[in-house]
């Protein structure tokens, strides 16, 4: 892949020393390192995938690196987002990442975009870069990145992670398939748990993110066999790698012979998400009866006859609990007979997503007095009892 930058670049004496282990490789050499310096790469997100992506691209000598993020560093990030440290908790991720990257390579031209990637700004942002590296964690943004890459003609270096499993590919090249060729339709809302609900092995984004960085560098150098038309499946638990061959779908609405997607759309609506989805997949505005944690506390203190139902998993219950009756969400249909429909029920989970599904199910089963604890046990810890551990 040739970058769009036409101006010749040169390496200083210090840069030649810094990149000497690249320069003595015939596959890179002086010309390849100059390509790296001339390249412009945009990383979407500075989290689990974005951390190794940005660190290794910076160290490798990519000349211009763009970072898009609007989040702040949280304690729960530190288990996997290695670009951030404990001292960075509460800081903007962009500021934290910038400090680390500039310390690694002072020759880096770092461009930061403190914004959420949206249909309104994606095309303008993407046009300024040669390659887009997708480090996002939700389906609306993945479809947005894909469509914007197709419309601007930029390769989409893709990665995703969940628990012990990961995926990597290169989408939206001229001859290769795009993300929609693989996933024409998004899964139903809530069908795939977020990492915040299902968890992720902290090492896994490092493994997948480094693969993405490798693919970016191969595209810049124009060498090797990129993951175009191939989906790499990673099973970290078994340390097994499988590959699926992907073909460009001629009927794809984005990259097919007669595309129908000619502009960016509302991707939350496309993915069936009401309202706005939070950074970690927190649902907002589910349309189910809710009770706030403060009101829940007041009613518990008043000894109101409330039945507390916890729909998390047993291993989560062991981390912390409110003393509720445990029926994991997936077990609820076969154990609903354990509940008394005449009592008032308050359902909770970690953040409110699974419990909202449980409330909807119970309503359909004929339960009249059932409420979702808004924000779940995390909101309880934040606003009622800080001694309850957060996870």
N, C-alpha and C positions, 0 to 999 in steps of 0.2 A: 504493500500500500504506500503510495506516495503522499506525503502531506501536502496541504494546500499552500504552505509557506514557500515563497519563491526566493526570498532573500538568502544569499549564501551566509552560512555561519562558520565561524572559526573557533578553535579551542585554544585557550590560553595555556601557558606553560604549566600552571597549577592544575588546570583541568586535565591536561594530558597525564599528569602524575596521578590525579584522582581516579581517572577512568582507565588506568593502564592495563588492568586485568581484562577489560573489554577490548582494548585496542590491539592486544596481541592475539585475539581470536579472529581468524580469517572471516568468520560469519558476521562479525561486527566491524572491527577495524576502524580506521579514522573516518571513513565515509559513513559507516553505520552510527558512530557516536555523534557525528554532525547531524544525521537524521533525527536522532533522539533529542538533540538540543533544539532542533527546529520544530519539533512536534508540539502540538497543543492538545492536551487531554483533559476532559472534564469528568470529574468523579461526582456522582450523585450520592451524597451521604458520606459522613465521616464516622460511621459506626463500626459494626463488626467487620463487614466486608471492606468498607472504605478505609479503615485503619491500615491493614497491610497493603492495600492498593496504593494509597498515597505515600506510605513510607518507602516502599520498594521502587515506585516510579521516580520518586525524588532522588533516592540514592543512585538509581541507574542513570540519571542525567537527563530525564525528560525536561525540556527547557521551560515550557509553560504548563502549569498545572492549575486547573480550576476546581474549586470545591463548592458544592451547593449544600447548605444545611441551615436549619433554623432552630435546632434543638440545643439544649444545655446538657452538660455532663451530669449523669446521675450515678449513685453508688451501684445500681444494678447493671450499669454499663461496663464496669471495670473488669468483670470476669472474662470479657472477650474483646473489648474495644481498646487495643493495646496502645493506641496513640495518645490516650488520656491517662492521667495518673490520679491518685487520691486527692492531691492538692488542687486538681482541676474541677472537682465536684462543685456544681453551681455555675461554672463559667460557660460561656458559649463554646460549643464544640469547635466552631471555626477558629476562635482565638486560641484554644488549647492546641488544636492541630497545627495551626500556623507556627506556633512557638517551636514545636518539635521538628517540623519540616525545615524551617529556616536554620535550625541548629545542625541538621544533617547536611544540608547542601546550600551554602550561601549564594550559589549561582542560580538557584531556582527563581523563576518568575512566577510567583504565587498570586492567583486571583481568587478572591473569596466572594461568595454571593450569599449574603445573610437573608435568605428567602426560602419559602416553600416552592418547589417546582410545580407550576400550574400550566394549564392550557394557554394562559395569557402570556407567559414569559418563556416557555420552553423553546419555541422556534428561534427566538432572538438569541437566547443563550447558546443553543447548539451550533448556530451558524458561525460562531467565533472560534470553534474548536474542530479538530480533525477526527477525534475518536471520543465516544461517550462510554464510560464505564458505569454500569448500573449496580449500585450497592444498596438498593432500597429493600424494604421489607413488607410491602403491601401490594396487592394486585392493581388498584387504580393507578399507582405511580408506574408500575411495570408496563402497563398498556400505554400510558402516556409517553414514557421514554421510548418505547418501541415505535409508536406512530410518529413521534417527532423525529426520530432517527431516520425512518423511511422517507418522510417528507423533506428532510434536509440532506439526505444522502450520506449520513454518517454511520459508521459501523457501531453496533451496540454490543459491547462486551458484557455478557450477562452472567450473574451468579445468584444462587439462592441457597438458603440453609434452613434446616429444621431438625432439632434434636441431634441425631448422629448422621444425618443424610444431607447431601448437597448436590447441586447441579451447576454446570458451567457450559457455556456455548458462546458463539459469536453470531449475532443476528444482523439482519438488515444490510448486508453487503449487496453489491450489484447482482451477483449470481446466486447468492445463498438465500435461505428462508429467513423469515422474520419471526418474532415471538408469536404472532397470531397464526402463523402456519402450524406451530406446535400446539398452541392453546387458542383455538378460534373463539371460545367463550370462557369467561371467568367462572370459577366454581361458585355455587350458591353462597351468599353471605354467611360467614361463620362455619362453613364446611371444613375449611382448613384453619386450624388454630394458629394464632400468631406465636412468635417465639416467646412473647411475654406470658402466654397461656400454656404453651406446650413445652417451653424450654429449648435450650440449644447448648450442646457441648462447647465450652469456651474456645477450644482449639479449632473447631470446625471452620469458623469464618476465616481464621488464619490460613488454613489449607486451601479453601476455595478462593479467598481473596488473592493469594499468591498466584494461583492458577490464572485468575483474571489479569493480574499484572503481567504475567508471562505472555498471555495472548495479546495484550496491548503492545508490548515490546516487539513481538513477532510481526504484528501488523505494521508497525512503524518501520522496522528493518526490511520488511518484504521478504522474510526468510521463513523456512520451516513450513509446517502444515498447520495452519490455524484451525480452530474448532468451528469452521464454517460448514454447515450441513451435518454437524455432529453434536449430539447432546451427551456430555460426560456425566455419568451418575456415580456419585461417591458414597460409599457405605463405610464410614469411619469405624464403626463398631467391629465389622469384619475385615476392615482395611481391604476392601474390594472395589474395583473400578469396572464399570460397564459402559459401553458406548452404544448409543442408538443413532442410526443414520436418519437424517432429516432431509426432506425434499421441499423445494419451493412449491407452494401450492398455487397453481395458475389461477385459481378462483379466490385467492386470499383478498379480502376487502382492502388490505393495506398495500401489499406489495405484488398483487397478482397482475395479470395482463390487462384487466379492466377494473382498476381500483375504485372503490366507492368512498373511501375515506380520503378526502381531499383537504380536510382541516381538522384541527384538534377539537375534541368533544368534552362533555362532562363525564369524567371517568368514574366518579363516585356513582353517578346514576347508571352508567354502563355496567358497573359491578354490583348494582342492586343495593348500594349502601345509602341508607337514609341519613340526612344531615351530613356531618363531617366526621371522617375517621381520624382518630388520634394517632400519634406517632407510633405507639405500640399496638395499634389495632383496637383501641378502646372504642366501643360503640357509643355513639351519642344520639339521643332522641329515638329510642327504640319503640316508643308508642305503647309501652306496657306500664301498668300501675307501679309507681315507685314510692319508696319512703327514704328520706334522707337519714344519714347516720345520727344526726342530732335528735331528730324526732324518735328514731328507734331507741336511742339511749333513754330518752325521757319516758317512753312507754315501758321499757324494761324496769326502770327505777320505780315506776308507778305500779309494778306488779300486774300489768295488763296480761291477759291470757293470750300470749303470742307463742306460736310454734315456730321455732327457728330451724330452717332447712338449709344445710350446707351441701352444695352440689359439686364441690371440688373432688379431687382424687384423694385416696387415703394417705399417700405420701405428703400431700399438701397439708392435710389435716394435722399431721405430725409436726409440721413446721410451726403452725400456729392455728388456733381456732377460737371461736366464740362460744363453744359449748353446744353448738347446734347438732341436730340429728343428721348424720352423714348418709346421703344417697348420691353417688356420683351421677352426673348428668346422663351418661350413656346407660346407666342402670335404671333410670327413673321410670321408663315405660313398663318394665316388668316388676317394679316394686311400688308402683303408685298405690296399691292396695294397703300399704303400710301407713298411709296418710289419712287423717280424718278431715273430710271436706267441710265439716261443720265448724272447724276452728279457723281462726285467722292465722295465715301462714306468711312469714317473711323469709324469702329465699335469698341466699347470698353465695358469692364465689369470691374469686380474687379481686376482680375489677368491675364486675357487673354484667359481663357479656354472656357467660354461660347461664347465670341465674335468670337473665332476661328470657333466654330460650326456655328455661324450665318453667317460668311463669306463663309464657305463651302456651306451652304444652298442657299445664295444669288447667288453664282457662278452657282450653279445648276439651279437656276431660271432665269439665263441669264444675271445677272449683271456682267459687265466687269471691272468696275473701283471701286473695293472695297478692303479695307485693314483692317487688324486686328491691333489694337494698342497693341504692344508687352508689356506684363507686366501689362496692364490695368491701372486703376486709382491708384493702389499702386505704380507702377513705376513712374507715373506722380508726385505723392506726394514725392517720394524719390529723383527724379532727376530733377524736374522742379519747382514745387511749394509746399514747405513743409507746407504751411498754409492749404492745403487740408487735412482734417482728414483721418487717416488710420483706418481701422476697420477689 
